[in-house]
C-alpha cells in the first residue's frame, strides 16, 4: 500500500512540489492503482503467450527501391543561397 513516504519520494524523483492536499489525493490514487495491480496478479496467465503488443503489427513501410531522384541543379534551383553545389544557411551555433 502507498503511504506518504511513497508519494513524497516519487514526487522528489519527478522534481515535483506537491501541496499536502495533492499528496493526499495522489496517495489515494496510488493506493487504488496498486490495489488493482494486486487483483491482476491473481489471474492465471500460465496458458497465455507473452506479447509485446495486444494486436499483431506489420511493417507499413514501402519497399526500399532505387528510383530516379532530383539532380543537384534541380534541388538547388529555388534555393535562396547556394555555393559549390550546397545550400547556404544562416549560422545558428557559434
TORKOL-4160 file (C-alpha; in steps of 0.2 Angstrom, whole numbers, padded with zeros to 4 digits, m for minus):
94
<pt num="1" X="0000" Y="0000" Z="0000"/>
<pt num="2" X="0006" Y="0018" Z="m0003"/>
<pt num="3" X="0010" Y="0029" Z="0011"/>
<pt num="4" X="0015" Y="0047" Z="0012"/>
<pt num="5" X="0033" Y="0042" Z="0010"/>
<pt num="6" X="0030" Y="0034" Z="m0007"/>
<pt num="7" X="0021" Y="0049" Z="m0013"/>
<pt num="8" X="0034" Y="0061" Z="m0007"/>
<pt num="9" X="0048" Y="0050" Z="m0013"/>
<pt num="10" X="0041" Y="0049" Z="m0031"/>
<pt num="11" X="0037" Y="0067" Z="m0031"/>
<pt num="12" X="0055" Y="0071" Z="m0026"/>
<pt num="13" X="0061" Y="0059" Z="m0040"/>
<pt num="14" X="0050" Y="0068" Z="m0053"/>
<pt num="15" X="0056" Y="0085" Z="m0046"/>
<pt num="16" X="0038" Y="0090" Z="m0041"/>
<pt num="17" X="0032" Y="0101" Z="m0027"/>
<pt num="18" X="0016" Y="0095" Z="m0020"/>
<pt num="19" X="0005" Y="0103" Z="m0008"/>
<pt num="20" X="m0002" Y="0092" Z="0007"/>
<pt num="21" X="m0019" Y="0091" Z="m0002"/>
<pt num="22" X="m0010" Y="0084" Z="m0018"/>
<pt num="23" X="0000" Y="0072" Z="m0008"/>
<pt num="24" X="m0016" Y="0065" Z="0000"/>
<pt num="25" X="m0025" Y="0065" Z="m0017"/>
<pt num="26" X="m0011" Y="0056" Z="m0026"/>
<pt num="27" X="m0008" Y="0044" Z="m0012"/>
<pt num="28" X="m0026" Y="0039" Z="m0013"/>
<pt num="29" X="m0025" Y="0037" Z="m0032"/>
<pt num="30" X="m0008" Y="0027" Z="m0030"/>
<pt num="31" X="m0016" Y="0015" Z="m0017"/>
<pt num="32" X="m0031" Y="0012" Z="m0029"/>
<pt num="33" X="m0018" Y="0008" Z="m0043"/>
<pt num="34" X="m0008" Y="m0003" Z="m0033"/>
<pt num="35" X="m0024" Y="m0012" Z="m0027"/>
<pt num="36" X="m0029" Y="m0015" Z="m0045"/>
<pt num="37" X="m0012" Y="m0022" Z="m0049"/>
<pt num="38" X="m0014" Y="m0034" Z="m0034"/>
<pt num="39" X="m0030" Y="m0040" Z="m0042"/>
<pt num="40" X="m0021" Y="m0043" Z="m0059"/>
<pt num="41" X="m0008" Y="m0053" Z="m0050"/>
<pt num="42" X="m0022" Y="m0066" Z="m0045"/>
<pt num="43" X="m0026" Y="m0070" Z="m0063"/>
<pt num="44" X="m0019" Y="m0087" Z="m0070"/>
<pt num="45" X="m0009" Y="m0082" Z="m0086"/>
<pt num="46" X="0001" Y="m0098" Z="m0087"/>
<pt num="47" X="m0008" Y="m0103" Z="m0103"/>
<pt num="48" X="m0006" Y="m0086" Z="m0112"/>
<pt num="49" X="0008" Y="m0082" Z="m0123"/>
<pt num="50" X="0018" Y="m0067" Z="m0119"/>
<pt num="51" X="0016" Y="m0052" Z="m0131"/>
<pt num="52" X="0024" Y="m0035" Z="m0134"/>
<pt num="53" X="0008" Y="m0029" Z="m0142"/>
<pt num="54" X="m0011" Y="m0033" Z="m0140"/>
<pt num="55" X="m0013" Y="m0034" Z="m0159"/>
<pt num="56" X="0000" Y="m0040" Z="m0172"/>
<pt num="57" X="0010" Y="m0026" Z="m0180"/>
<pt num="58" X="0015" Y="m0027" Z="m0198"/>
<pt num="59" X="0028" Y="m0016" Z="m0207"/>
<pt num="60" X="0019" Y="m0002" Z="m0216"/>
<pt num="61" X="0035" Y="0005" Z="m0225"/>
<pt num="62" X="0036" Y="0003" Z="m0244"/>
<pt num="63" X="0050" Y="m0007" Z="m0251"/>
<pt num="64" X="0067" Y="0001" Z="m0252"/>
<pt num="65" X="0069" Y="0003" Z="m0271"/>
<pt num="66" X="0081" Y="0013" Z="m0281"/>
<pt num="67" X="0071" Y="0027" Z="m0290"/>
<pt num="68" X="0076" Y="0042" Z="m0300"/>
<pt num="69" X="0079" Y="0057" Z="m0289"/>
<pt num="70" X="0082" Y="0076" Z="m0292"/>
<pt num="71" X="0098" Y="0081" Z="m0299"/>
<pt num="72" X="0109" Y="0093" Z="m0289"/>
<pt num="73" X="0104" Y="0108" Z="m0300"/>
<pt num="74" X="0086" Y="0104" Z="m0299"/>
<pt num="75" X="0087" Y="0103" Z="m0280"/>
<pt num="76" X="0096" Y="0120" Z="m0279"/>
<pt num="77" X="0085" Y="0129" Z="m0292"/>
<pt num="78" X="0075" Y="0138" Z="m0279"/>
<pt num="79" X="0087" Y="0140" Z="m0265"/>
<pt num="80" X="0089" Y="0157" Z="m0259"/>
<pt num="81" X="0108" Y="0155" Z="m0256"/>
<pt num="82" X="0119" Y="0142" Z="m0263"/>
<pt num="83" X="0138" Y="0139" Z="m0266"/>
<pt num="84" X="0148" Y="0125" Z="m0273"/>
<pt num="85" X="0133" Y="0114" Z="m0276"/>
<pt num="86" X="0127" Y="0116" Z="m0257"/>
<pt num="87" X="0113" Y="0125" Z="m0249"/>
<pt num="88" X="0119" Y="0140" Z="m0239"/>
<pt num="89" X="0110" Y="0143" Z="m0222"/>
<pt num="90" X="0112" Y="0155" Z="m0208"/>
<pt num="91" X="0125" Y="0150" Z="m0194"/>
<pt num="92" X="0115" Y="0147" Z="m0178"/>
<pt num="93" X="0128" Y="0140" Z="m0167"/>
<pt num="94" X="0144" Y="0150" Z="m0163"/>
